[in-house]
Amino acid sequence: MTKIQPKFSGLSKYVTVFDLQDSFCLFHSITLEKIFVSKKYLANKLNNKINAVNLNNSHFFKKHDTVIEKSIARYKTKSNPNFKQLYLIVTEACNFSCKYCRQVTHGRRGKYFIGEDELKQVINRFFKLSGNEPAGVVFYGGEPMLNKKMIISSVQLIRKEEKLLHLKKPIDLTIITNGTNIDIVTAKLLAKADVYIIISLDGTLEENNSMRVYQGGKGTFTDNIKGYHIFKRAGCQVGISCTVGNHNYHKLEKIFNYFEKELKPVNVGINLPHDDYTNPLVTNIDYHKLCDNLFKINNRHKVYVEHIMRKMRLLFTQEIKINDCPACGYRLVYLPGGRWGVCEGAMGMDSYFFNNLKKVRQMSKEWYFTSPLFDNLCNSCPGLGICGGGCPFDGYLQSGKVGSRDNNRCYFIKLLVEWGLKKFYKLHKKRIMSKGIYQPDLNIQATFLRNINSLKENLPLRSSANFAIRKI
């Protein structure tokens, strides 16, 4: 990433200056405002200097940093959990044995299934904890479709309660599944109830079967795809969750060609490598090349890449993200047997799940403060306002300390900001060069987002994407 400081004196610590060849872009990482200055325009100014009068925007200068800091400080007082999303683990069991799965790599596979009475109690309790304003329920596992009877019961109960509460928006229901153990009758019931489906799939047969296998080692691709098409035929909205690692990052062009032409998902969620550095997913991986490949395929393909477009939307609507993960004050996770937590990735680790919800609230609050907005070490990062801190559990696994950063995700978010600004500049270069100095308003930026299809609605996991978004 090219980060320079030409003769722009007195700039805020939150401002990064990007060199775009013919112009500079001054970018404020908190207000997310952007000012483009052509080098020709700058050369005509006395001593190549730009001041507050030229920029007509005081946020860009350090004497106003205290105003920004007061805005950030008010969010520190809002750390009490506001649980609106439930990850409901209907079973800990799974018929797969994926080589990078945390439950496999940490030797903590579960076996418990939730029953009818327990299910009703959990859903009723979640509704009360949400103040009868639940935003989303995600059915997760293990493999949730191994307990599909309880999924159908859950969906019917939730939709019934939703009508009684006269909610402004329907509750976002999503199943994250490997695509097995599904039949057309069940799939049609889910489609009728507007349940989103996310299928875990890491590419074509070659890439997928190198990591995603049954317990005996047999590849899972054929069964994945069979289930995918059953859901599609039933009328479900189906997305893909693609975990990117050393098994497929060098073949993303091939993989996205396949997704776009053959599967046509509503979106693709990119899972960057999770866990500590011993996971087989991250050994011998060139993370910089992985990120470069992701942005290249996003330029070439029309598939909605969730983890890129979600951040682009923030970047150009000028809305900040306090926390990236709903585990930081917004999400509850329920495991069979009366155990509550905030992170589904910690399944099997007893120290992260409790019978006492007071302890869950304490953990949720502690994770809320992992936001980079509250970390002085992050002040100079151009991704500060849209980052949200990534996965707090990964940071802990890698360092043993809550609030530690995952350097790979830091690299990704910095690269994304520069990529987004360059993409905008490319489309508006003629206007910028003619004006000399140009600050796009929100209407112009909204048009840009529509042009790159970043304003797409009706996607899975909206309750995750839309939480903790604020205006400064």
CORVEN-V190787 format. One record per pair of residues at least 12 apart in sequence whose C-alpha atoms are under 10 Angstrom apart, sorted by the first residue. I is the first residue (numbers start at 1). J is the second residue. If there is no record, write none. Layout:
i = (I I)
j = (J J)
This chain:
i = (1 1 1 1 1 1 1 1 1 2 2 2 2 2 2 2 3 3 3 3 3 3 4 4 4 4 4 5 5 5 5 5 6 6 6 6 6 6 7 7 7 7 7 7 8 8 8 8 8 8 8 8 9 9 9 9 9 9 10 10 10 10 10 10 10 11 11 11 11 11 11 11 11 11 11 11 11 12 12 12 12 12 12 12 12 12 12 12 12 13 13 13 13 13 13 13 13 13 13 14 14 14 14 14 14 14 14 14 14 14 14 14 14 14 14 14 14 14 14 15 15 15 15 15 15 15 15 15 15 15 15 15 15 15 15 16 16 16 16 16 16 16 16 17 17 17 17 18 18 18 18 18 19 19 19 19 20 20 20 20 20 20 20 20 20 21 21 22 22 22 22 22 22 22 23 23 23 23 23 23 23 23 23 23 23 23 23 24 24 24 24 24 24 24 25 25 25 25 25 25 25 25 25 26 26 26 27 27 27 27 27 28 28 28 28 28 28 28 28 28 29 29 29 29 29 29 29 29 29 29 29 29 29 29 30 30 30 30 30 30 30 30 30 30 30 30 30 30 30 30 30 30 31 31 31 31 31 31 31 31 31 31 32 32 32 32 32 32 32 32 32 32 32 32 32 32 33 33 33 33 33 33 33 33 33 33 33 34 34 34 34 34 34 34 34 34 35 35 35 35 35 35 35 35 35 36 36 36 36 36 36 36 36 36 36 36 36 37 37 37 37 37 37 37 37 37 38 38 38 38 38 38 38 38 39 39 39 40 40 40 41 41 41 41 41 42 42 54 55 55 55 56 57 68 69 69 71 71 72 72 72 72 73 73 75 75 75 75 75 76 76 76 76 76 78 78 78 79 79 79 79 79 79 79 79 80 80 80 80 80 80 80 80 80 81 81 81 81 81 81 81 81 81 81 81 81 81 81 82 82 82 82 82 82 82 82 82 82 82 83 83 83 83 83 83 83 83 83 83 83 83 83 83 83 83 83 83 83 84 84 84 84 84 84 84 84 84 84 84 84 84 84 84 84 84 84 84 84 85 85 85 85 85 85 85 85 85 85 85 85 85 85 85 85 85 85 85 85 85 85 85 85 86 86 86 86 86 86 86 86 86 86 86 86 86 86 86 86 86 86 86 86 86 87 87 87 87 87 87 87 87 87 87 87 87 87 87 87 87 87 87 88 88 88 88 88 88 88 88 88 88 88 88 88 88 88 88 88 88 88 88 89 89 89 89 89 89 89 89 89 89 89 89 89 89 89 89 89 89 90 90 90 90 90 90 90 90 90 90 90 90 90 90 90 90 90 90 90 90 90 90 91 91 91 91 91 91 91 91 91 91 91 91 91 91 91 91 91 91 91 92 92 92 92 92 92 92 92 92 92 92 92 92 92 92 92 92 93 93 93 93 93 93 93 93 93 93 93 94 94 94 94 94 94 94 94 94 94 94 94 95 95 95 95 95 95 95 95 95 96 96 96 96 96 96 96 96 96 96 96 96 96 97 97 97 97 97 97 97 97 97 97 97 98 98 98 98 98 98 98 98 98 98 98 99 99 99 99 99 99 99 99 99 99 100 100 100 100 100 100 100 100 100 100 100 100 101 101 101 101 101 101 101 101 102 102 102 102 102 102 102 102 103 103 103 103 103 103 105 105 105 105 106 106 106 106 107 108 108 108 108 109 109 109 110 110 110 110 110 110 111 111 112 112 112 112 113 113 113 113 113 113 113 113 113 114 114 114 114 114 114 114 114 115 115 115 115 115 116 116 116 116 118 118 118 119 119 119 119 119 119 120 120 120 120 120 121 122 122 122 122 122 123 123 123 123 123 123 124 124 124 126 126 127 127 127 129 130 130 130 132 132 132 132 133 133 133 133 133 133 133 134 134 134 134 134 134 134 134 135 135 135 135 135 135 135 135 135 135 135 135 135 136 136 136 136 136 136 136 136 136 136 137 137 137 137 137 137 137 137 137 137 137 137 137 137 138 138 138 138 138 138 138 138 138 138 138 138 138 139 139 139 139 139 139 139 139 139 140 140 140 140 140 140 140 140 141 141 141 141 141 141 142 142 142 142 143 143 143 143 143 143 143 144 144 144 144 144 144 144 145 145 145 145 145 145 145 145 145 146 146 146 146 147 148 148 148 149 151 151 151 152 152 152 152 152 155 155 155 155 155 155 155 156 156 156 158 158 158 159 159 159 159 170 171 171 171 171 172 172 172 172 172 172 172 172 172 172 173 173 173 173 173 173 173 173 173 173 174 174 174 174 174 174 174 174 174 174 174 174 174 175 175 175 175 175 175 175 175 175 176 176 176 176 176 176 176 176 176 176 177 177 177 177 177 177 177 177 177 177 178 178 178 178 178 178 178 178 178 178 178 178 178 178 179 179 179 179 179 179 179 179 179 179 179 179 179 179 179 179 180 180 180 180 180 180 180 180 180 180 181 181 181 182 182 182 182 182 183 183 183 183 184 184 184 184 184 184 184 185 185 185 186 186 186 187 187 187 187 187 187 187 187 188 188 188 188 188 188 188 189 189 189 190 190 190 190 190 191 191 191 191 191 191 191 192 192 192 193 194 194 194 195 195 195 195 196 196 196 196 196 196 196 196 196 196 197 197 197 197 197 197 197 197 197 197 197 197 198 198 198 198 198 198 198 198 198 198 198 198 198 198 198 199 199 199 199 199 199 199 199 199 199 199 199 199 200 200 200 200 200 200 200 200 200 200 201 201 201 201 201 201 201 201 201 201 201 201 202 202 202 202 202 202 202 202 202 202 202 202 202 202 203 203 203 203 203 203 203 203 203 203 203 203 203 203 203 203 203 204 204 204 204 204 204 204 204 204 204 204 205 205 205 205 205 205 205 206 206 206 206 207 207 207 207 207 207 207 207 208 208 208 208 208 208 208 208 208 209 209 209 210 210 211 211 211 211 211 211 211 212 225 228 228 228 229 232 232 232 237 237 237 237 237 237 238 238 238 238 238 238 238 238 239 239 239 239 239 239 239 239 239 239 239 240 240 240 240 240 240 240 240 240 240 240 240 241 241 241 241 241 241 242 242 242 242 242 242 243 243 243 243 243 243 243 244 244 244 244 244 244 244 244 244 245 245 245 245 245 245 245 245 245 245 245 245 245 246 246 246 246 246 246 246 246 246 246 247 247 247 247 247 248 248 249 249 249 249 249 249 249 249 249 249 250 250 250 250 250 250 251 251 252 252 252 252 252 253 253 253 253 253 253 253 254 255 256 256 256 256 256 256 256 256 257 257 257 257 257 259 259 260 260 260 260 261 264 264 265 265 266 266 266 266 266 266 266 266 266 267 267 267 267 267 267 267 267 267 268 268 268 268 268 268 268 269 269 269 269 269 269 270 270 270 270 270 271 271 272 272 272 272 272 272 272 273 273 273 273 273 274 274 274 274 274 274 274 274 275 275 275 275 275 275 275 275 276 276 276 276 276 276 276 276 277 277 277 278 287 287 287 287 288 288 288 288 290 291 291 291 291 291 291 291 292 292 292 292 294 294 295 295 295 295 295 295 298 299 299 302 302 303 304 304 304 304 304 304 305 306 306 306 306 306 307 308 308 308 308 308 308 309 309 309 309 309 309 309 309 310 310 310 310 310 310 311 311 311 311 311 311 311 311 311 311 312 312 312 312 312 312 312 312 312 312 313 313 313 313 313 313 313 313 313 313 313 314 314 314 314 314 314 315 315 315 315 315 315 315 315 315 316 316 316 316 316 316 316 316 316 316 316 316 316 316 317 317 317 317 317 317 317 318 318 318 318 318 318 318 319 319 319 319 319 319 319 320 320 320 320 320 320 320 320 320 320 320 320 321 321 321 321 321 321 321 321 321 321 321 321 321 321 321 321 322 322 322 322 322 322 322 322 322 322 322 322 322 322 322 322 322 323 323 323 323 323 323 323 323 323 323 323 323 323 323 323 323 323 323 324 324 324 324 324 324 324 324 324 324 324 324 324 324 324 324 325 325 325 325 325 325 325 325 325 325 325 325 325 325 325 326 326 326 326 326 326 326 326 326 326 326 326 327 327 327 327 327 327 327 327 327 327 327 327 327 328 328 328 328 328 328 328 328 328 328 328 328 328 328 328 328 329 329 329 329 329 329 329 329 329 329 329 329 329 330 330 330 330 330 330 330 330 331 331 331 331 331 331 332 332 332 332 332 333 333 333 333 333 334 334 334 335 335 335 335 337 338 338 338 338 339 339 339 339 339 339 339 340 340 340 340 340 340 340 340 341 341 341 341 341 341 341 341 341 341 342 342 342 342 342 343 343 343 343 344 345 345 345 346 366 366 367 367 367 367 367 368 368 368 368 369 369 369 370 370 370 370 370 370 370 370 370 370 371 371 371 371 371 371 371 371 372 372 372 372 372 372 372 372 372 372 373 373 373 373 373 375 375 378 378 381 381 381 382 382 382 382 382 382 383 383 383 383 383 383 383 383 383 384 384 384 384 385 385 385 386 386 386 386 387 387 387 387 387 387 388 388 388 389 389 389 389 389 389 389 390 390 390 390 390 390 391 391 391 391 391 392 392 392 393 393 394 395 423 423 424 424 424 424 427 427 428 428 428)
j = (18 19 411 414 415 416 417 418 419 16 17 18 19 20 415 418 16 17 18 19 382 418 16 17 18 19 24 17 18 19 24 26 18 19 24 48 49 50 42 47 48 49 50 51 26 48 49 50 51 52 60 61 49 50 51 52 61 62 50 51 52 60 61 62 63 26 28 51 52 58 59 60 61 62 63 64 65 28 29 58 59 60 61 62 63 64 65 68 380 28 29 60 61 62 63 65 379 380 381 27 28 29 30 31 32 59 60 61 62 65 68 378 379 380 381 382 383 384 385 27 28 29 30 31 32 33 34 59 60 61 62 379 380 381 382 28 29 34 60 380 381 382 383 34 35 36 382 36 382 418 421 422 37 39 418 422 36 37 38 39 418 421 422 425 426 38 39 37 38 39 40 429 432 433 36 37 38 39 40 41 42 425 429 432 433 436 437 36 37 38 39 42 425 437 37 38 418 421 422 425 437 438 439 55 60 439 60 382 417 418 421 59 60 61 318 381 382 383 384 385 60 315 318 320 379 380 381 382 383 384 385 386 387 417 59 68 69 71 72 318 319 320 321 373 379 382 383 384 385 386 471 472 59 60 68 315 318 319 320 385 471 472 314 315 316 317 318 319 320 382 383 384 385 386 471 472 57 59 60 315 316 317 318 439 440 441 442 60 315 316 318 421 438 439 440 441 55 56 57 60 432 437 438 439 440 55 421 425 429 432 433 435 436 437 438 439 440 50 55 432 433 435 436 437 438 439 429 432 433 434 435 436 437 438 433 436 437 433 434 436 433 434 435 436 437 436 437 437 437 438 439 439 439 472 373 374 471 472 322 373 374 472 373 374 322 369 373 374 470 368 369 371 373 374 329 365 368 328 329 364 365 366 367 368 369 328 329 330 361 362 364 365 366 368 130 327 328 329 330 331 332 360 361 362 363 364 365 368 129 130 131 328 329 330 331 332 361 364 365 126 127 128 129 130 131 133 134 135 326 327 328 329 330 331 332 342 361 364 126 127 129 130 131 132 133 134 135 136 137 171 326 329 330 331 332 463 464 467 126 127 130 133 134 135 136 137 138 171 172 173 326 327 329 330 331 332 333 342 461 463 464 467 122 123 126 127 130 134 135 136 137 138 139 140 173 326 330 331 332 333 334 342 463 136 137 138 139 140 141 174 175 331 332 333 334 335 340 341 342 343 344 114 119 122 123 137 138 139 140 141 144 151 154 175 332 333 334 335 336 340 344 112 113 114 138 139 140 141 142 143 144 147 151 333 334 335 336 344 347 112 113 114 115 119 139 140 141 142 143 144 145 146 147 148 149 150 151 154 334 335 336 110 111 112 113 114 115 139 140 141 142 143 144 145 146 147 148 150 335 336 109 110 111 112 113 114 140 141 142 143 144 146 147 335 336 347 348 109 110 111 112 113 141 142 143 144 146 147 109 110 111 141 142 143 144 145 146 178 214 215 142 143 146 178 180 181 213 214 215 142 143 178 180 212 213 214 215 216 217 218 219 220 109 211 212 213 214 215 216 217 218 219 220 208 209 210 211 212 213 214 215 217 219 220 210 211 212 213 214 215 217 279 280 281 211 212 243 245 273 274 275 278 279 280 281 282 211 212 274 275 279 280 281 345 274 275 276 279 345 346 347 348 142 345 346 347 348 349 275 278 279 280 275 279 348 349 348 346 347 348 349 142 347 348 141 142 335 336 347 348 142 336 142 335 336 337 141 142 144 146 147 150 335 336 337 147 150 151 334 335 336 337 338 147 149 150 336 337 149 150 153 154 336 337 338 150 151 153 154 157 336 150 153 154 157 158 338 154 334 335 336 338 137 154 157 158 161 334 157 158 161 332 334 158 161 162 332 330 331 332 161 162 165 167 162 165 166 167 168 169 171 158 162 167 169 170 171 172 463 167 169 170 171 172 173 330 461 462 463 464 466 467 170 171 172 173 174 331 461 462 463 464 154 155 158 171 172 173 174 175 195 331 332 333 461 463 172 173 174 175 176 195 196 197 333 460 461 463 464 151 154 155 173 174 175 176 177 197 174 175 176 177 333 334 335 344 175 176 177 335 344 347 176 177 178 347 175 176 177 178 179 180 181 175 176 177 178 179 180 181 175 176 177 178 179 180 181 182 186 177 180 181 182 181 181 182 186 186 175 186 190 186 187 189 190 193 173 174 189 190 193 194 195 189 190 193 171 173 193 171 173 193 194 194 194 195 462 463 194 195 196 458 459 460 461 462 463 464 190 193 194 195 196 197 460 461 462 463 190 194 195 196 197 198 237 238 459 460 461 462 463 190 195 196 197 198 199 238 460 461 196 197 198 199 200 239 240 241 460 461 197 198 199 200 201 224 227 228 240 241 198 199 200 201 212 220 221 223 224 225 227 228 240 241 197 198 199 200 201 220 221 223 224 225 226 227 228 229 230 231 199 220 222 223 224 225 226 227 228 230 223 224 227 226 227 228 230 231 227 230 231 234 227 229 230 231 232 233 234 230 231 234 230 231 234 227 230 231 232 233 234 235 236 230 231 232 233 234 235 236 234 235 236 231 234 235 236 237 231 232 233 234 235 236 237 234 235 236 236 235 236 237 236 237 238 460 231 236 237 238 239 266 458 459 460 461 228 231 232 236 237 238 239 240 266 459 460 461 228 231 237 238 239 240 241 242 265 266 267 268 269 460 461 224 225 227 228 231 238 239 240 241 242 265 268 269 212 224 228 239 240 241 242 243 268 269 220 221 224 225 228 239 240 241 242 243 259 268 221 240 241 242 243 244 245 247 248 249 252 255 270 271 221 240 241 242 243 244 247 248 249 251 252 254 255 256 257 258 259 221 222 225 248 251 254 255 256 257 258 259 219 220 221 222 224 225 255 219 221 247 248 221 246 247 248 249 251 252 255 220 221 222 224 242 243 247 248 255 221 222 247 247 248 243 245 246 247 248 280 281 224 263 240 263 265 263 263 264 265 265 266 267 458 459 460 263 264 265 266 267 268 459 460 263 264 265 266 267 268 269 304 306 459 460 259 263 264 265 266 267 268 269 270 305 306 460 267 268 269 270 271 306 255 268 269 270 271 272 269 270 271 272 273 274 281 270 271 272 273 274 281 282 290 294 271 272 273 274 280 281 282 283 284 285 286 287 290 273 280 281 282 283 284 285 286 287 290 280 281 282 283 285 281 290 272 285 286 287 289 290 291 292 293 294 285 286 289 290 293 294 290 293 290 293 294 296 297 293 294 296 297 298 300 301 297 297 268 294 297 298 300 301 302 303 297 300 301 302 303 301 303 301 302 303 304 303 302 303 303 304 303 304 305 306 456 457 458 459 460 302 303 304 305 306 307 456 459 460 303 304 305 306 307 308 460 304 305 306 307 308 460 294 305 306 307 308 306 307 287 290 291 307 408 409 412 285 287 394 408 409 345 391 393 394 395 397 398 406 345 391 393 394 395 396 397 398 393 394 395 396 397 398 399 406 394 397 398 398 408 409 411 412 408 411 412 415 412 408 409 411 412 413 415 416 412 415 416 419 308 412 308 412 415 416 419 420 452 423 452 452 453 453 452 453 454 455 456 459 454 454 456 459 460 465 465 412 413 416 417 420 454 416 420 449 452 453 454 455 456 386 454 455 456 465 466 324 383 386 387 413 416 417 420 454 465 386 416 417 419 420 421 449 452 454 455 386 420 445 446 448 449 450 453 454 455 456 385 386 387 454 469 470 383 385 386 416 417 420 421 445 449 420 421 424 440 441 442 443 444 445 446 447 448 449 454 441 442 443 445 446 449 471 385 386 442 445 470 471 472 385 386 468 469 470 471 472 373 383 384 385 386 387 388 468 469 470 471 472 371 372 373 384 385 386 387 388 389 465 466 467 468 469 470 471 368 369 370 371 372 373 374 384 385 386 387 388 389 467 468 469 470 367 368 369 370 371 372 373 385 386 387 388 389 390 391 392 467 468 469 368 371 372 386 387 388 389 390 391 392 464 465 466 467 468 469 342 343 367 368 371 388 389 390 391 392 393 464 465 467 468 342 343 364 367 368 391 463 464 465 466 467 468 341 342 343 344 363 364 365 367 368 391 392 393 464 342 343 361 363 364 365 366 367 368 369 370 371 388 391 392 468 342 360 361 362 363 364 365 366 367 368 369 467 468 342 364 365 368 463 464 467 468 343 344 364 463 464 467 344 357 360 361 364 345 346 347 353 360 347 353 354 347 348 353 354 355 353 354 355 356 352 353 354 355 356 357 360 352 353 354 355 356 357 359 360 353 354 355 356 357 359 360 361 363 364 360 361 363 364 367 364 391 392 393 393 391 393 394 393 402 403 391 392 393 402 403 388 389 392 403 389 402 403 388 389 390 391 392 395 402 403 404 405 384 385 387 388 389 390 392 403 384 385 386 387 388 389 390 403 404 405 385 386 387 388 389 389 403 405 410 410 413 414 413 414 415 416 417 418 410 411 412 413 414 415 416 417 418 410 413 414 417 469 470 472 413 414 417 469 409 410 412 413 414 417 413 468 469 403 404 405 406 409 410 413 405 406 408 409 410 413 403 404 405 406 409 404 405 406 405 406 406 407 448 452 445 448 449 452 448 451 440 444 448)
